[in-house]
């Protein structure tokens, strides 16, 4: 079996285990039997509730190379109460008919996209690829989040920067953990498309060694996509900044995601205007994906 296929099955097994552990017998409508040695449902209970054999479900959690139908996956998803993101992640990991996607080849950010970012003068704007590398930005983003043009490729990765940058922790303060968990869940959802890819494997291992929080949270297998919603920052000179966040994929480059942080109130708008004078229309070097 190829390494990518092995990694996909391992991911599927660990995902099922973590989802099973969070469902109590009471939630599943099963009678309680006193204290249990482990949290959540037993394998036999998941199999019973899903209408499949215990052996079949056990093989899934043992990362066996077996074919699973969409009907069985739907039953398991209902039993484990998966949300839409988790259900999609389950299907992606379990479907042997879907080959692992390849990370898009390096390419120049379309000039039109960079002009669009620069025209968002009152809103810090970023572009990320599936690895969550920050591959394009506007001047205001560098005034608030850091000078991406002066960073190494590793430091421009949004996941690495979230977990490893003291500045980001100070910028987010009490909101850092929720932001970090959301960022990690987005990264995990993307990773489901590239299991076994050497870059992803090396990056995960590197961050696992470097960050205690990453090491603790990565095995939880949370998946999520989409923007965070409202974002609260504590800028070292501008003070409190509150943004509403929107994001979308680029039509002619669907592997790229644009995120725009729109000022949520008049106070933030006024502070952003002062920061704009520092940015001064400075154009950053066009980055490479």
MARDOKE-949238 format. One record per residue (C-alpha): chain; z negated, x, y. Coordinates in steps of 0.02 Angstrom, whole numbers. Layout:
# residues N
[node "A"; [Z; X; Y]]
...
# end
This chain:
# residues 289
[node "A"; [0; 0; 0]]
[node "A"; [43; 66; 173]]
[node "A"; [-98; 115; 290]]
[node "A"; [-52; -23; 414]]
[node "A"; [-65; -155; 278]]
[node "A"; [-233; -86; 219]]
[node "A"; [-300; -88; 396]]
[node "A"; [-239; -267; 421]]
[node "A"; [-331; -325; 264]]
[node "A"; [-488; -231; 314]]
[node "A"; [-484; -313; 485]]
[node "A"; [-462; -484; 403]]
[node "A"; [-611; -454; 287]]
[node "A"; [-726; -398; 427]]
[node "A"; [-670; -540; 541]]
[node "A"; [-709; -670; 407]]
[node "A"; [-880; -594; 374]]
[node "A"; [-930; -597; 557]]
[node "A"; [-868; -775; 582]]
[node "A"; [-958; -834; 424]]
[node "A"; [-1121; -755; 481]]
[node "A"; [-1129; -856; 641]]
[node "A"; [-1116; -1030; 557]]
[node "A"; [-1283; -1098; 497]]
[node "A"; [-1296; -1216; 347]]
[node "A"; [-1357; -1352; 467]]
[node "A"; [-1201; -1334; 575]]
[node "A"; [-1094; -1349; 420]]
[node "A"; [-1187; -1505; 362]]
[node "A"; [-1268; -1420; 213]]
[node "A"; [-1449; -1444; 159]]
[node "A"; [-1568; -1304; 203]]
[node "A"; [-1652; -1207; 62]]
[node "A"; [-1788; -1117; 155]]
[node "A"; [-1773; -940; 216]]
[node "A"; [-1611; -844; 179]]
[node "A"; [-1591; -656; 161]]
[node "A"; [-1436; -652; 271]]
[node "A"; [-1383; -761; 419]]
[node "A"; [-1245; -889; 410]]
[node "A"; [-1152; -965; 264]]
[node "A"; [-1132; -890; 92]]
[node "A"; [-958; -852; 26]]
[node "A"; [-975; -991; -102]]
[node "A"; [-1017; -1115; 36]]
[node "A"; [-865; -1067; 139]]
[node "A"; [-757; -1085; -16]]
[node "A"; [-832; -1255; -57]]
[node "A"; [-811; -1322; 120]]
[node "A"; [-633; -1254; 129]]
[node "A"; [-581; -1326; -39]]
[node "A"; [-535; -1159; -117]]
[node "A"; [-606; -1058; -262]]
[node "A"; [-752; -940; -235]]
[node "A"; [-653; -798; -313]]
[node "A"; [-506; -826; -194]]
[node "A"; [-615; -822; -39]]
[node "A"; [-714; -673; -106]]
[node "A"; [-552; -576; -128]]
[node "A"; [-511; -606; 55]]
[node "A"; [-678; -531; 108]]
[node "A"; [-649; -386; -11]]
[node "A"; [-484; -345; 77]]
[node "A"; [-384; -381; -82]]
[node "A"; [-195; -384; -63]]
[node "A"; [-166; -570; -95]]
[node "A"; [-49; -699; -20]]
[node "A"; [-134; -837; 79]]
[node "A"; [-48; -999; 128]]
[node "A"; [-54; -1075; 302]]
[node "A"; [-143; -1227; 228]]
[node "A"; [-284; -1119; 158]]
[node "A"; [-300; -1028; 324]]
[node "A"; [-313; -1193; 417]]
[node "A"; [-452; -1249; 301]]
[node "A"; [-547; -1086; 325]]
[node "A"; [-523; -1096; 514]]
[node "A"; [-597; -1271; 517]]
[node "A"; [-744; -1220; 407]]
[node "A"; [-784; -1069; 516]]
[node "A"; [-756; -1170; 675]]
[node "A"; [-634; -1047; 749]]
[node "A"; [-571; -1076; 925]]
[node "A"; [-386; -1060; 968]]
[node "A"; [-393; -872; 1000]]
[node "A"; [-489; -841; 838]]
[node "A"; [-374; -953; 737]]
[node "A"; [-221; -859; 802]]
[node "A"; [-307; -695; 762]]
[node "A"; [-345; -754; 584]]
[node "A"; [-163; -803; 554]]
[node "A"; [-102; -639; 626]]
[node "A"; [-214; -536; 513]]
[node "A"; [-185; -640; 355]]
[node "A"; [2; -668; 365]]
[node "A"; [89; -540; 256]]
[node "A"; [257; -603; 323]]
[node "A"; [218; -536; 496]]
[node "A"; [246; -349; 510]]
[node "A"; [135; -253; 628]]
[node "A"; [212; -244; 801]]
[node "A"; [253; -76; 875]]
[node "A"; [186; -22; 1042]]
[node "A"; [330; -37; 1168]]
[node "A"; [414; 127; 1210]]
[node "A"; [373; 209; 1376]]
[node "A"; [474; 141; 1522]]
[node "A"; [471; 140; 1710]]
[node "A"; [386; -7; 1794]]
[node "A"; [524; -119; 1866]]
[node "A"; [541; -85; 2054]]
[node "A"; [536; -272; 2088]]
[node "A"; [368; -285; 2002]]
[node "A"; [296; -141; 2105]]
[node "A"; [359; -223; 2265]]
[node "A"; [276; -385; 2211]]
[node "A"; [110; -294; 2187]]
[node "A"; [123; -209; 2357]]
[node "A"; [156; -377; 2441]]
[node "A"; [-11; -444; 2377]]
[node "A"; [-94; -365; 2528]]
[node "A"; [-252; -471; 2527]]
[node "A"; [-273; -469; 2337]]
[node "A"; [-302; -317; 2227]]
[node "A"; [-173; -326; 2089]]
[node "A"; [-147; -229; 1926]]
[node "A"; [-27; -222; 1780]]
[node "A"; [-86; -182; 1603]]
[node "A"; [6; -152; 1440]]
[node "A"; [-52; -208; 1266]]
[node "A"; [-168; -57; 1254]]
[node "A"; [-247; -114; 1418]]
[node "A"; [-185; 43; 1503]]
[node "A"; [-172; 12; 1690]]
[node "A"; [11; 54; 1721]]
[node "A"; [38; -13; 1898]]
[node "A"; [-68; -67; 2046]]
[node "A"; [-64; -100; 2233]]
[node "A"; [-152; 1; 2370]]
[node "A"; [-295; -123; 2389]]
[node "A"; [-336; -108; 2203]]
[node "A"; [-366; 79; 2226]]
[node "A"; [-482; 45; 2374]]
[node "A"; [-590; -69; 2267]]
[node "A"; [-575; -11; 2088]]
[node "A"; [-532; 174; 2103]]
[node "A"; [-388; 292; 2136]]
[node "A"; [-285; 264; 1980]]
[node "A"; [-153; 386; 2037]]
[node "A"; [-279; 529; 2026]]
[node "A"; [-347; 479; 1854]]
[node "A"; [-300; 544; 1683]]
[node "A"; [-209; 427; 1565]]
[node "A"; [-371; 400; 1466]]
[node "A"; [-470; 353; 1623]]
[node "A"; [-335; 229; 1673]]
[node "A"; [-366; 130; 1514]]
[node "A"; [-464; -26; 1565]]
[node "A"; [-571; -26; 1408]]
[node "A"; [-615; 159; 1420]]
[node "A"; [-651; 142; 1606]]
[node "A"; [-760; -11; 1580]]
[node "A"; [-872; 75; 1453]]
[node "A"; [-870; 252; 1520]]
[node "A"; [-860; 243; 1711]]
[node "A"; [-1026; 243; 1808]]
[node "A"; [-930; 176; 1958]]
[node "A"; [-875; 21; 1862]]
[node "A"; [-1053; -14; 1806]]
[node "A"; [-1112; -1; 1986]]
[node "A"; [-969; -110; 2045]]
[node "A"; [-1013; -248; 1922]]
[node "A"; [-1204; -227; 1911]]
[node "A"; [-1281; -377; 1819]]
[node "A"; [-1107; -439; 1773]]
[node "A"; [-1058; -280; 1682]]
[node "A"; [-1101; -339; 1506]]
[node "A"; [-1005; -503; 1517]]
[node "A"; [-856; -410; 1591]]
[node "A"; [-864; -275; 1456]]
[node "A"; [-875; -402; 1315]]
[node "A"; [-727; -499; 1385]]
[node "A"; [-626; -339; 1404]]
[node "A"; [-668; -286; 1227]]
[node "A"; [-622; -458; 1156]]
[node "A"; [-452; -447; 1241]]
[node "A"; [-427; -272; 1170]]
[node "A"; [-476; -334; 995]]
[node "A"; [-351; -478; 1007]]
[node "A"; [-212; -355; 1052]]
[node "A"; [-265; -235; 914]]
[node "A"; [-227; -371; 787]]
[node "A"; [-42; -341; 824]]
[node "A"; [-51; -154; 790]]
[node "A"; [-170; -123; 643]]
[node "A"; [-158; 53; 577]]
[node "A"; [-62; 117; 730]]
[node "A"; [-116; 300; 756]]
[node "A"; [-149; 280; 943]]
[node "A"; [-262; 129; 918]]
[node "A"; [-356; 210; 774]]
[node "A"; [-388; 371; 872]]
[node "A"; [-439; 277; 1030]]
[node "A"; [-560; 163; 938]]
[node "A"; [-641; 312; 851]]
[node "A"; [-655; 409; 1013]]
[node "A"; [-737; 266; 1106]]
[node "A"; [-847; 227; 956]]
[node "A"; [-916; 404; 969]]
[node "A"; [-933; 398; 1159]]
[node "A"; [-1012; 227; 1193]]
[node "A"; [-1166; 150; 1113]]
[node "A"; [-1118; -24; 1174]]
[node "A"; [-942; -10; 1104]]
[node "A"; [-1013; 50; 939]]
[node "A"; [-1128; -102; 932]]
[node "A"; [-1002; -234; 989]]
[node "A"; [-840; -181; 905]]
[node "A"; [-897; -237; 730]]
[node "A"; [-930; -413; 797]]
[node "A"; [-743; -450; 799]]
[node "A"; [-740; -561; 953]]
[node "A"; [-564; -603; 1012]]
[node "A"; [-508; -677; 1176]]
[node "A"; [-360; -683; 1293]]
[node "A"; [-332; -734; 1473]]
[node "A"; [-418; -693; 1638]]
[node "A"; [-605; -688; 1665]]
[node "A"; [-608; -823; 1799]]
[node "A"; [-719; -776; 1945]]
[node "A"; [-753; -591; 1970]]
[node "A"; [-902; -526; 2071]]
[node "A"; [-897; -347; 2135]]
[node "A"; [-1022; -244; 2235]]
[node "A"; [-913; -122; 2333]]
[node "A"; [-1005; 34; 2397]]
[node "A"; [-945; 8; 2577]]
[node "A"; [-880; -171; 2589]]
[node "A"; [-1027; -250; 2496]]
[node "A"; [-1015; -411; 2396]]
[node "A"; [-836; -464; 2353]]
[node "A"; [-796; -622; 2255]]
[node "A"; [-625; -652; 2179]]
[node "A"; [-541; -787; 2077]]
[node "A"; [-432; -707; 1945]]
[node "A"; [-261; -759; 1882]]
[node "A"; [-147; -670; 1760]]
[node "A"; [27; -692; 1686]]
[node "A"; [155; -600; 1582]]
[node "A"; [311; -524; 1658]]
[node "A"; [466; -621; 1603]]
[node "A"; [581; -472; 1585]]
[node "A"; [442; -360; 1516]]
[node "A"; [331; -476; 1410]]
[node "A"; [222; -332; 1350]]
[node "A"; [156; -315; 1529]]
[node "A"; [19; -425; 1604]]
[node "A"; [-5; -446; 1791]]
[node "A"; [-182; -482; 1852]]
[node "A"; [-214; -535; 2031]]
[node "A"; [-388; -551; 2106]]
[node "A"; [-380; -681; 2245]]
[node "A"; [-521; -681; 2377]]
[node "A"; [-631; -832; 2339]]
[node "A"; [-706; -859; 2513]]
[node "A"; [-690; -816; 2697]]
[node "A"; [-821; -679; 2689]]
[node "A"; [-723; -588; 2553]]
[node "A"; [-562; -609; 2651]]
[node "A"; [-641; -529; 2805]]
[node "A"; [-707; -382; 2705]]
[node "A"; [-541; -360; 2616]]
[node "A"; [-452; -348; 2784]]
[node "A"; [-564; -201; 2832]]
[node "A"; [-523; -116; 2668]]
[node "A"; [-338; -147; 2700]]
[node "A"; [-348; -40; 2856]]
[node "A"; [-405; 103; 2745]]
[node "A"; [-264; 71; 2622]]
[node "A"; [-150; 73; 2775]]
[node "A"; [7; 27; 2685]]
[node "A"; [-3; 187; 2581]]
[node "A"; [118; 179; 2436]]
[node "A"; [58; 247; 2272]]
[node "A"; [172; 344; 2156]]
[node "A"; [261; 226; 2038]]
[node "A"; [175; 248; 1870]]
[node "A"; [244; 254; 1694]]
[node "A"; [202; 128; 1558]]
# end
